[in-house]
Structure formats: structure tokens, C-alpha cells
Amino acid sequence: MTAFRIAAGAFLLSLSALAGAQTYPAKSVRIVVPYAPGGAVDAVTRKIAQKLTEQTGQTFYVENKAGATGTIGASEVARSAPDGYTLMANDSTYSLLPHIFKKLPFDHRADLVPVSTFMTAPMALVVSQDSKYKTLQDLLAAARANKGGLTYGTGGAGTTPHFSSEALGIAADVKFLHVPFKGAGEATLALLSGTIDFQMASTPGVIGQVKGGKARLLAISGDKRVPSLADTPTFAEAGLKNFSVIQFSGLWAPKGTPAPVMERLQKEVAAAVASADFKAYADGLGAQPNSAGTEVFARMLNDSTTYWGKVAAHSSFEKE
């Protein structure tokens, strides 16, 4: 009798969860961005939230929880109820975390489940408009001649631009000098003032400076050119064939979120990124709409985490 009651209770709970999932979303949905307002992840997540609000009739809103390279916000979402009403938006930085910290406050592989990507973007090598380096090969030749004297700036150690710059050095067999700043914006200001020689950043992060005539792109990652940046060669076209870092952003949910909720979110994200206005928005950032679901997204994360582990092993970065 006791076993029967337990089984019946579990069955009723599953029916309740299924019923809740079928009516999802029935209230506002919070999307935690684990970074400060104004960054690339924050901006694109707000666009996605706007689209999901329009499509579902329920409010999807962004809440910024910055700190500790995104782990504060990620931890909060990992501890949230797995009901689809608290989600996390992040980018490739999430796959760096095991290589940045000796210990994380959550299980990196299990506590947060990838829902769907919504955008991919090339990493770009950018210099100031008046830089003497006109091509990628100009810059790499100077780096070889200066033996580590060329400087690059980032928003801090352990960020995607930092590891991407290290990966660039490995691919080109050169050494660069890292100059960390308090944020990506400060690094860009240093670039424009001539304090640093170059910057590695995703195209959404620097395209405003490029279109404003203050900076130039020497190369972008990926296997083809971006339509809105048609004059910028890929790294392969510029003579560096083994550098292919791509930035991706997407949504995560707490472990245990019901499958019907995950499926509804994936369906809505796919519709959002397929819309004409989102495609135009992504194109304006030099990025591409992308709605890879849980299985593909999980593989992307695994491959990215493995790749950054190899980069970390070749660099002098020490875990915090």
C-alpha cells in the first residue's frame, strides 16, 4: 500500500508538471545575463527577449547579475526552480569556466542544460584606423620581429578575447603581450588611443567602431566572409588557415526543466531568429542567426570546452 501511494503521488506530480509545461509560459520569464549591461550578450539577449515576448504574449525580461566571469549569475540560475521561468543567457565564455577556476560553485556539465543557441559571430582582429598594420601578415611579421612586444587588450584575464588572442598566437607561432583592462570598453578605448596594438573581439563588440571609421578589421574567423563586412577577409584568406574560433550565444535552463518546456523554448527561439527583423539585426552586427537545439548545442559546448583546455595548457594562465 505504501509503495502504491508513493507511485500514485509520483504519477500525479508528473501529470501536474506536464500540465504546467503545456501552458508554458503562464507568467513572466526572467533571463539572467551574468554580465553588466551594455555588452554583446546583454544586447542580443534583450533583442531575443523582445521577440519571445511578442510571440508568446508573456513578458521575457533581462536581469543583469554580473561578477566573477559570469559565475555569480550562473550559480543563481543553477539553484533556481527548474520550471522554465528562470533562464540564463551566456556566450562561449561559459565553456572557458573550467579552465579559469580551480573550483566552480556549480556542476559545469550538469547543473545548467543548454536550451538553444540564438546567434554565432566571428572573432575579429581589429586595429585602430590609423594603425600602421594594414594586413594580418603585417601584424604577424611585426610580432615575430618584436619577440612578444606587440600588445593586445581585453576586458580581463580569462575572457574569450584573452583566450582567443592566445589561440591566435599559437596558430601563428608568435608571442603577444596581454594588457588586461576592467572591461572590453576600456580595451577598445585603449586601442583607439594607440595604447595597445590590437584587440580580438566578436564582431558585435567592435562593429560600431568599424562602421564609425575609428577602427579597421584585419581578419575574421569562420569559413566564409560576412555579408555586412564583405571587404574583410577570413583568417584563412589572410594566410592563417588553422584559426577558426567562433563566438556563440544562447540560453541555458536549470537541470530538471521539463522536456515540454525545453521544446517550447526551442520552438520560440527558432521562430525568433528566423524572423526578418532579427536577421537584419544580426547582419548589422556582422553575426549570423542560429538556433541549434539542446543536442547540437551540447556538442558545441563540449567541443569548445575541450578546445579552450588545449589553449589553456599552452598559455601561462593560472586558475583562480
C-alpha positions in Angstrom: 0.0 0.0 0.0 2.8 2.4 0.9 4.6 1.7 -2.4 1.3 2.2 -4.3 0.8 5.6 -2.6 4.3 6.7 -3.5 3.9 5.6 -7.1 0.5 7.3 -7.3 1.9 10.5 -5.8 4.8 10.5 -8.3 2.3 10.0 -11.1 0.2 12.9 -10.0 3.2 15.1 -9.7 4.3 14.2 -13.2 0.8 15.0 -14.5 0.9 18.3 -12.8 4.4 19.1 -14.2 3.1 18.1 -17.7 0.0 20.3 -17.4 2.2 23.2 -16.3 4.5 22.6 -19.2 1.7 22.5 -21.7 0.5 26.0 -20.7 4.1 27.4 -20.6 4.7 30.3 -20.3 1.9 31.3 -18.0 3.7 34.2 -16.4 6.8 36.4 -16.9 10.1 34.7 -17.6 13.4 36.1 -16.2 16.6 35.7 -18.3 19.7 36.3 -16.2 22.6 37.8 -18.1 25.7 37.2 -15.9 27.4 40.3 -17.1 27.0 44.1 -16.8 24.5 45.9 -19.1 25.8 47.1 -22.4 27.9 44.2 -23.6 27.2 42.0 -26.6 25.5 39.2 -24.6 23.2 41.7 -22.9 22.3 43.5 -26.2 21.4 40.4 -28.2 19.5 38.8 -25.2 17.4 41.9 -24.9 16.5 41.5 -28.6 15.6 37.8 -28.1 13.6 38.7 -25.0 11.7 41.2 -27.1 10.9 38.7 -29.8 9.8 36.0 -27.3 7.5 38.5 -25.5 5.9 39.3 -28.9 5.5 35.7 -29.8 4.2 34.3 -26.5 2.2 37.2 -25.1 4.1 36.8 -21.8 7.0 39.1 -20.7 10.5 37.8 -21.1 12.8 40.2 -19.3 16.6 40.5 -18.7 18.2 40.8 -15.3 21.9 41.5 -15.1 23.8 39.6 -12.4 27.5 40.5 -13.1 30.6 39.2 -11.4 33.3 36.5 -11.3 33.4 36.0 -15.0 29.7 35.2 -15.1 29.7 32.5 -12.3 27.6 34.6 -9.9 24.7 34.8 -12.3 25.2 31.2 -13.5 25.1 29.9 -9.9 21.9 31.7 -9.2 20.2 30.2 -12.2 21.6 26.7 -11.4 19.9 26.9 -8.0 16.6 28.2 -9.4 13.4 26.1 -9.7 13.6 24.0 -12.9 10.3 25.3 -14.3 11.4 27.5 -17.2 10.8 30.8 -15.5 14.4 31.5 -14.7 16.9 31.1 -17.6 20.5 32.1 -18.3 21.8 33.8 -21.4 25.6 33.4 -22.0 28.1 33.0 -24.7 31.3 31.0 -25.4 32.7 32.3 -22.1 30.7 29.6 -20.4 33.0 26.9 -21.9 36.0 28.7 -20.5 35.0 28.5 -16.9 36.6 25.1 -16.0 39.9 26.4 -17.3 39.6 29.7 -15.4 38.6 28.5 -11.9 40.0 25.7 -9.8 36.5 25.1 -8.4 33.1 26.3 -9.6 30.1 26.8 -7.3 28.0 24.5 -9.6 28.5 21.5 -11.8 29.6 22.9 -15.1 28.4 19.9 -17.1 25.2 19.0 -15.3 23.5 21.8 -13.4 22.7 24.0 -16.4 21.2 22.5 -19.5 21.7 24.1 -22.9 18.3 25.1 -24.4 19.2 26.7 -27.8 21.7 29.0 -29.3 20.5 32.2 -30.9 23.5 33.7 -32.6 27.0 32.9 -33.8 29.6 35.6 -34.6 33.2 35.6 -35.9 36.0 36.7 -33.7 37.8 39.6 -35.3 41.3 41.1 -35.2 40.8 44.9 -35.0 43.3 47.7 -35.1 42.8 51.5 -34.9 42.0 53.3 -38.2 45.5 54.9 -38.2 47.4 51.8 -37.3 50.5 51.0 -39.4 49.3 47.4 -39.7 47.3 47.2 -42.9 47.0 43.4 -43.1 47.1 40.4 -40.8 50.5 39.5 -42.3 51.9 43.0 -41.5 50.9 42.5 -37.8 52.2 38.9 -37.6 55.6 40.0 -39.2 55.9 42.7 -36.6 55.1 40.3 -33.8 57.8 37.9 -35.0 60.3 40.8 -35.3 59.4 42.2 -31.8 59.5 38.9 -30.0 56.4 39.4 -27.8 56.5 43.2 -27.9 53.1 43.6 -29.7 50.3 44.3 -27.3 46.7 43.3 -27.2 44.0 44.4 -24.8 41.0 42.6 -23.3 38.3 43.1 -20.7 40.3 40.9 -18.3 42.2 37.7 -17.9 40.2 34.6 -18.6 37.8 36.2 -21.1 37.0 34.9 -24.5 39.1 37.7 -26.2 42.0 36.8 -23.9 41.9 33.1 -24.8 41.2 33.9 -28.5 44.3 36.1 -28.6 46.3 33.3 -27.1 44.9 30.9 -29.7 45.9 33.3 -32.4 49.4 33.3 -31.1 49.5 29.5 -31.0 48.2 29.3 -34.6 50.7 31.8 -35.9 53.5 30.6 -33.7 54.1 34.1 -32.3 54.0 35.7 -28.8 51.9 38.7 -27.9 51.8 40.8 -24.7 48.5 40.8 -22.9 47.2 44.0 -21.4 44.0 43.4 -19.3 41.5 46.2 -18.6 38.5 46.4 -16.4 36.1 45.9 -19.3 36.0 45.4 -23.0 35.0 49.0 -23.5 38.2 50.2 -21.8 40.2 47.9 -24.0 38.6 49.4 -27.1 39.4 52.9 -25.9 43.0 51.9 -25.4 43.0 50.6 -29.0 41.7 53.8 -30.4 44.2 55.9 -28.4 47.1 53.8 -29.6 47.9 52.4 -26.1 47.7 48.8 -27.4 48.4 47.4 -30.9 45.3 45.3 -31.5 42.2 43.7 -30.0 40.5 40.4 -30.5 36.7 40.7 -30.1 33.5 39.3 -31.5 32.2 41.4 -34.4 29.1 42.7 -32.4 31.5 44.1 -29.9 33.5 46.3 -32.3 31.4 46.8 -35.4 30.2 50.2 -34.2 33.8 51.5 -34.1 34.5 49.9 -37.5 31.4 51.5 -39.1 32.2 54.8 -37.4 35.6 54.8 -39.2 37.6 54.6 -35.9 38.8 51.0 -36.3 39.7 48.5 -39.0 39.3 44.8 -39.2 42.2 42.8 -40.5 40.6 39.4 -40.5 37.6 37.5 -39.1 37.2 33.8 -38.1 34.9 31.4 -39.9 34.9 29.7 -43.2 33.4 32.5 -45.3 33.1 36.3 -45.3 30.3 38.1 -43.6 28.0 40.0 -46.0 27.9 43.2 -43.9 31.8 43.0 -43.8 32.4 41.9 -47.3 35.8 43.6 -47.6 37.2 41.8 -44.5 39.0 38.5 -45.3 38.7 35.4 -43.2 41.9 34.4 -41.3 42.3 31.6 -43.9 42.1 34.0 -46.7 44.6 36.3 -44.9 47.1 33.5 -44.7 46.4 31.8 -41.3 44.5 28.6 -42.1 44.4 27.0 -38.6 42.5 29.6 -36.6 38.7 29.1 -36.5 37.3 30.4 -33.2 33.6 31.2 -33.4 31.7 33.0 -30.7 28.2 31.7 -29.9 25.4 32.8 -27.5 22.3 31.1 -26.3 20.0 30.1 -23.5 20.5 27.6 -20.6 17.9 26.3 -18.1 18.3 24.6 -14.7 18.8 20.8 -14.7 15.4 19.1 -14.5 13.4 21.6 -16.6 10.5 19.6 -18.1 11.1 18.4 -21.7 7.9 20.2 -23.0 9.1 23.5 -21.6 12.5 23.0 -23.3 10.8 22.1 -26.6 8.6 25.2 -26.4 11.5 27.4 -25.7 13.5 25.9 -28.6 10.5 26.4 -30.9 10.1 30.0 -29.9 13.8 30.8 -30.2 13.9 29.2 -33.7 10.9 31.4 -34.7 12.6 34.5 -33.3 15.9 34.0 -35.0 14.2 33.2 -38.3 12.3 36.5 -38.3 13.2 39.1 -40.8 14.0 41.8 -38.2 16.2 39.5 -36.2 18.1 38.5 -39.3 18.6 42.2 -40.2 19.7 42.8 -36.6 22.3 40.0 -36.7 23.6 41.1 -40.1 24.1 44.6 -38.7 26.3 43.1 -36.1 28.3 41.0 -38.5 26.8 37.9 -36.9 24.5 35.0 -38.0 21.2 33.8 -36.5 21.5 30.3 -35.2 19.0 28.1 -33.3 20.8 24.8 -32.5 18.8 22.8 -30.0 19.9 21.0 -26.9 21.7 18.1 -28.5 23.7 20.2 -31.0 24.3 23.0 -28.5 25.6 20.5 -26.0 28.1 19.2 -28.6 29.2 22.7 -29.4 29.8 23.4 -25.7 31.7 20.1 -25.2 33.9 20.8 -28.3 34.5 24.4 -27.2 35.4 23.4 -23.6 37.9 20.8 -24.9 39.4 23.3 -27.4 39.9 26.0 -24.7 41.5 23.4 -22.4 44.2 22.9 -25.1 44.7 26.7 -25.4 45.0 27.0 -21.6 47.6 24.2 -21.5 49.8 26.2 -23.9 49.4 29.5 -22.1 50.7 30.8 -18.8 47.2 31.4 -17.4 46.8 30.3 -13.8 43.4 29.2 -12.5 41.8 31.4 -9.8 
